[in-house]
Amino acid sequence: MAGLGLILGKWHRNPLRRQMQTQPIAYRTELYRVKFPDPSWWASGDPTRGMLELIIRGDIVRVGAPSWLVIGPQCYFRAPETTIELSRNPMRIYGIYGRREWIVVRGKQDGREFKLSMTRRYFLEDVWNALVAAGAVPTSAGPEVNFRRGLPAPG
């Protein structure tokens, strides 16, 4: 019960959460997997799957459990204070790179550096473009445009 109180208190005191509520939603989508910077006490360091969303309001970004589900991993940050890059997930077998692309966000949160990775099954380029429009600084080329399921762009 004490752990729940700590989580709710930290969530409620987050100044970016309050600032974010005053702005209209510019972009909102579901995410397939997210690797959070600080794994919580109920999760290991593995990527969290399912029921995760990305919300951008102005230049503030929230990644985490849906807003109606307060308990869960969450990360708030200002997009202009971050860099984004594209990374491929190395497969666990033989160190071969997998097909899945990840957006890696690096920045500062509460005075500490953080690294957050996120991916979607399709249309990852929409997430990339929304983060850039919010002010995130790209340090690599963006994701490949997928016109059909899993197929790279022609050309």
N, C-alpha and C positions, 0 to 999 in steps of 0.2 A: 504494500500500500504506500509506503514511503517513496519507493521508486516511481510510482505513478504520479505522486505529488511533485516530485522533482521535475519530471518530464513536462507536466502541465504548467508548472511555474516558469520553466525556461521558455516554453512556447509562448505563454502569455506576456512575458517581459520583452520579447524580441521586438526592438523598435522598427525593424523593416516590415514586420507583419502588420503593424499599425499603419505605417506609411503606405503600404501596398493597398490597403483597403480603401484608400481615398481616390484611387485611380481606376479608370475602366480597364477591363481585360483587353489586351492587345492580341494575345495568342494563348491558346489552351489546347493541350493534347494529352493523350495517354502515352506512357513510355512502356517499353517491353521489359527492360532491365536497367537497374541503376546501381552503381558502386558508390556508396556514400563514403565521405572522408572519415567519419568516426563511426565504426560499427557499434550499434547499441548493445546493451546487455542481453537482449533476447535474440540477437542475430549474430552470425559469424561474419567474417570479412568477405564472404562470397556475395556476388551481386544479388540484390533484392529483386524479386520478380512479381509482376502482377499488381493491380490496383495502385498504380503510381501515376502521377500526372506532373506536367510542366505547365506553370502559369506565368505569363509575363504581363505585368501591369506597369506601363511606363518603362523605366529602366531597372525595375526590381523584378527578380526572378525567384520563383518558389518551385522546388522540386521535392516531391514527397507523396505521402498518402493523400487521398482526396480530402478536401477541406472539411467534409462532414465527418471524417474519421480522424480525430485529433491525434490519437495514439498511433505512432508509427514514425519511421525515420523521415525527417524533413530538413531541408537546407534552403536558407534564404541568402541572396547575395545581390549586389548591384552589378549589372552587366558591364558598364564602362570600366569597372575595376577588375575585370577578368580577361583572360585570354582563352581562346578555344582552338583546339587542333583536332585533326582526324587521326584516329588510330585503328588498327585492325587487331582483333582479339586473337592472340596466339592460341592455337589448339593445344590441348593437353598431350597429344601424341606427337612425339618427335620434334616438337617446337615449330611445327609448320603453321604459318599464318592462316587463320580461318577467313571465311567470307564476310563475317559480320563486321560492320564498321561501327565505331564508337566515337562520340563527341566527348573530348576530355576538356573539362573546364578547370582552369587554375586561377586562384585569386586569394584574397584575404577575407576572413570572417572572424569577427571578435578579436582582431589583432593577430590571428594565427593564419598561416598559409594553409590552403586546402586544395584538394584535387577531387573532382567529382566526375564520374564517367557515366554516360547515358546512351541508350540505343533504342531503336524501334525496329519492328519487322520491315516496314515499308515507309517510304517518304521521309527518310531521315534528313533530306535536304531542306524540307520545310522547317524543321527544328533549327537547323543551322542558320537558315535565312532569318528566322525570327530572332535568334540570339544576336546576330549581326545587326539587325534593325534596332534592337534595344541598346546597342552600344558595345557589345563584346568585340574584342580585337582578335581577328583570325590570325593564326601563326602558320597555317598550312592551307592547302586547297580544300574546298568543301567536299562533301560526299558525292558519289556518282549518282546521277539522276536515274531512277528506276522507273521505266515506263510500264513494265509488266513485272509481275512477281519475280523478284530475284535476278532479273536479267539486266546486265549493264546497258547503258545508253549506247545506241548505234554509233559507229564511227570509229 
